[in-house]
Amino acid sequence: MATTDSPSPLPLMALATSFWQFKTLASAYELGLFTLLSGTEGVTAAELAEELGTQERPAEILLTGCAALDLLEKRDGRYRNSALSEEFLVPGKASHLGGLITMFDQRLYAGWDKLTTAVRTNRPTTWDPDKERSLFESADPRMLEVFWEAMHAMSTQTARTLGEHVDLSRYKALLDVGGGSAAFDIELTRVYPQLRANVYELAFVAEIAAHNIKAAGAAERVGTIDGDFFTDPAFPGGHDLHLFSMVMHDWDETRNRVLLRKSFEALEPGGSVVLCELLVNDEKTGPLPAAMMSLNKLIETEGRNYTVAEYATWLTDAGFADPEVIAFDAVGANGVVIAHKR
């Protein structure tokens, strides 16, 4: 017989069914629901069924589910976008995060279905290491496009938060190591007018970055440098700030130590290095977003999410001084570890 001290099974049920919530979001986005409702007075279930070419029963169930998730609100019998959906789930808006939802649904969801295999084999499940060079160079062009759109959206939001919490006003030249789509550089140079930035990336990624830089009107302050941060003997010089944004979690300790050593050697005296990540606590019990991202790295890469203590050790071993943490809450990170070259 259960006692008053017995735990409730409800949290376990909520956890076991949590994927139902994600798939409701993903399917609604795939069906174009939020685009359909944007700027309108909303729809009834019958009207949505007609728009989607479905029967009324599934249309009503989908609308109810989205309302329960606060993705929609209902007024006067009509469902319309919530402020959250209108801001982040309507294509064409600067804050659009739909690509992230699509990537999670069409790429990561299948990989997570094989999480047990990843644990047993210590190999990624979202791409085939025997056939493809890395997750950044997928054999599926459409999925690669979705991947980079998603990364740009997530990085843009994260960069804005970083710019609000980390004072970069004393720096002049930023090298964004493995900077991907240039989202951090575009946003940080907007916040800090004195800052110039270069995205240091593989040639094909640098092309993506250059396109985004031009589209953002940032070409006068942000450039690209082609290279491979592992095979190049040294990082490009002339920078007093190095940024690794969501880079360290892709690689193992040995490779990360190589990157930090190269950073220290190339950085201008008096400069600093910033590691922007979802940081695991030193007890390795959370926080939840960092722990889950670490599992995501298991299905995607050879890395994991690391602790502040681990980063501090690697930084000081590389020659950096006074590592410190600045915490914040963003889409892709919960803080930065920053250290200095004396």
N, C-alpha and C positions, 0 to 999 in steps of 0.2 A: 504494500500500500504506500502511495506517495505521501510524503510528509510536507509540512509547510516549509521545510528547509530544502526540499528537492528543487533542482533547477528547472526552469520552464523549457519545454522543447520549442517554444515559439522562435527564439533567435536562430535555432538550427534550421527551422522551416524557412525562415526568411532568407537565410544564407543559401539553402538548397534550391530555392526558387529565384534567386537573384538574376539568373540569366533570362528569366521571363521578361524582366523589366528592360534589359538591354535589347532583346530582340523586338520588343514592342517599339522602342525608339528607332531601331535600325530599319524595321519594316515600314514604319510611318514615313521615315525620311526617304527610303527607296521608292515609295509610292508617290512621293512629291506632295505629301499632305501639307507640310508647313509652307511650301511655296504657294500651293493652292489657296491657303487661308490668309496669306500675307496681305495686309491692307484692306481686308474685307470685313463685312459684318458677321462672317462665320457661315456655317452650314448646319443643316439637319442631317441625320443619318440617311434619310431618303435621298437628299441632294448629293451627299458624298457618294452613295452607291451609284447614282447616275453618272457622276463625274468619273469615277474609277471603273465603271462598267462591271460592278460586282452586285451581289445581292445585298439587301439591306441589313441582314443579320450580321455578317462580318464587318460591315461598315460601322454599325452601331457599337459592336464589341470593341473595335479598334479605337473609336472616339472615346468610349468610356475608359479604356485603359490609358490612353494618353492624358485624359483629364485627371485620372487618379495619380499619374506621375507628374502632375503640374506642368505638362507640356502644352496643354490646352486649358482653357477656362470656358465655362458655359454661362451664357446670359440670354435670358428670354428665349430659351429653348434652342439656342444656336451655339455651336462650338467654334471658338476662334483661338488663334495663337496666344499663348501666355507671353509675357514680356521676355522670358528666357528663350523661348522658341523663336520669337520674332527677331531677337538680337543675334542669335548664334546659329540658327538652323535654316535661314533663308539665303539661298545662293545669291551672289552679287554684292552682299554687304561686306564691308571691310573686316568685320568680326566673325565672319562665317566659319564654322567649325564642322561643317557637314562632311568634308573630306576625311576628317578624323573618324567620324562615325562609320563611313564607308570602309575605311581601312580596317578598323576593328572588326567589322562585320565580315568582310570578304577575304581578309588576309589572316588576321589574328585569331578569329573565332575558330577556324579550322585547325590552326596550330595548337591552340589551347585544348582542343578536343583530344590531342595526342600528348598532353602534358605528362602522363604516366610514362610514355615512351621516352620523352625527353629526360625525365628523371633517371630512367634505367640506362639510357645510352649516352647521356651527356652530349647530345647532338641536337641542333635546331630542328624544328619540325615545320617551319613556315617556308623553308627553301631547302634545296638539296645541295649540300657542300660538295658532293661528287660531280655535280653538273654545272653549278653556278659559283662564281668567285666570291660573292658576298650577297647579303640581303639588300645592299644598296644598288646591286646590278642585276635585278631579277630578269629572268628570261621572258617574263610577261610584261610587255610594254605598257599595257593599260594599268596593271597593278602598280607598276613603277611610278606612273603618273599620279595615281591616287596616293601612293606613299609619300611622294615629295610634296603634294598639295597639303596632306595631313600634317607633315612635319613643319611646313611653313606656317600653317595656322597655329599649331601648338606653340611653336617657337616665338611667333609674334606676340602672343598673349603673355608668355613667360618673360620675354625681353622687356615688355612694358612694366611688369611688376619688378623685375630686377632694377630697372632704371629708377624706379621710385624709392627703392630701399638701399641701394648701394651707391655711394658717392664716388663718381668717376670724374669729377670736375678737374682734377689735377693732371689727368692723362691727356696726351696729345695724339698718340698713334696706337691703334688697336690691331692686333693680329688675332683673327678669329680662327683658331686651329680646328680644322674639320668643321667649318662654319656652315656647311650645307647650303641652304637656300638663301642665306644672307639676311634672314629675318632679324637676328640680333643686331646686326650692323646697321640696318636701316632704322630700326627703332632707337638704338642707343645714340646714333649721331643726330637724331631729331631732338633727343632730350638734352644732349651735351653738344652745343654748337662748336666748341673748340676741338672736338674729336674727329679724327679721320680714321678709317678702318679698311683693312684688307681681309678678304675671305681666302684662306689658304686651304685649297681643296683639290681633289682629283679633277682632271680636265673636264670630264663630262658633267660633274657636279658644278664646277665653276661656271659652265655655260648656263645652267639653271639659275645660279646665283646672279649672273650678269643680266639675265632677262628680268629677274625680279627687281634688281637695282635700277635698271632703266625704267621699268614700269612705275617705280616709286618716285622717280625723279631725283634719285640720290647719287647719280653717277659722279658728281663733282666731289663727293666726300667718301664714297665707298668704291673700292676696286676689288679685283680678284687676282690671285696668284695661283697658277697651276702647280701642283706638286703632290707628292705622296709622303705624308709625315712619318711613315715608317722607313721607307727606302731612301729618302733624301738624307744626305749626310748631316744637314743642318737645317734649322728653320730659317726663313727669311729674316734678315736683321732690320734694325731701324725702328723698332717698336718698344714702347715703354709699358704696354699692357698686353698680356696674352689671355685669351678667353677660351676655355674648353666647356662648351655648353652641351650637356647631355652626350658627351663623347666618352668619358671614362667608363661609363657603365657598359659600353660595348666590348671592352677588352679585359684580359686577365691582368693580374698584378704585374707580371714581368713586362708586358707591353706598356702598361700605364707608367711604370717607372722609367722606361725609355723615353716616353713622351715628356715627362716632367724634367728629365735630365736635359733633353734637347731644348726645352723651354728655358731653363735656367741659363744655358750656355748662350742662347740667342738674344735673350731679353736685355734691354739697356739697363745699366746700373741705376738703381733707384726705382726700377720698375716693379710691377706686380703681376701675379698670375691669379686668375679667378676660375674656380671650378664650380659650375652651376649644375646641380643634380637634385634628384630625390634622395636625400641622405637617410640611411638607416641609422637607428640609434646604436650606441656603443654596446648595449646589451643584446642587440640583434633580436628584439622582440617587436619591432615596428619602426616607425608608424605604418599604418596599413597601406597608403599609396606607395611608399617606398618598397615595402615588402612584396606587394603585388607586381610592381614594375620589375623587381628582381626576378620574379618567376617568369615575367614576360621576356626578360633577357635570356632565360634558359631556353625558351623556344625559338629565340631570334638570333642570339649571338653566342660568343664564348665568354661573355662577361657576366656581371651581376651588379647590384647596387651596393655601394660600400659605405662604411661608417666614417664619421668625422675623424676618429682616432686613426683609422687606416690612412686616410688622405694626409693627415698631419705628419705621420711617420714618413710617408713617401716624399712629401714636400721637403721636410727637413733633411732627409737623406740626400735629396737632390741639390741641397745648398740653400734653399729658401729659409727665410726667418719669419718668426711670429705668425704662424697660421692662426686664423680666427674664423669664426662662423658668423654669418649674418643670416638670420632665419626670416622666411616669408612664406606665403602660400600662393602658389601659381599653378597653372595647368600642368606644366612639365617639370617643376622643381619645387622644393620646399626650403631652399636656401642656397648660399654659396659658401665655399671655403676660399679665403683669400690669403695669400702669403706674398712676401716681398724679397727682392734681390737687393741686398745692402751694398 
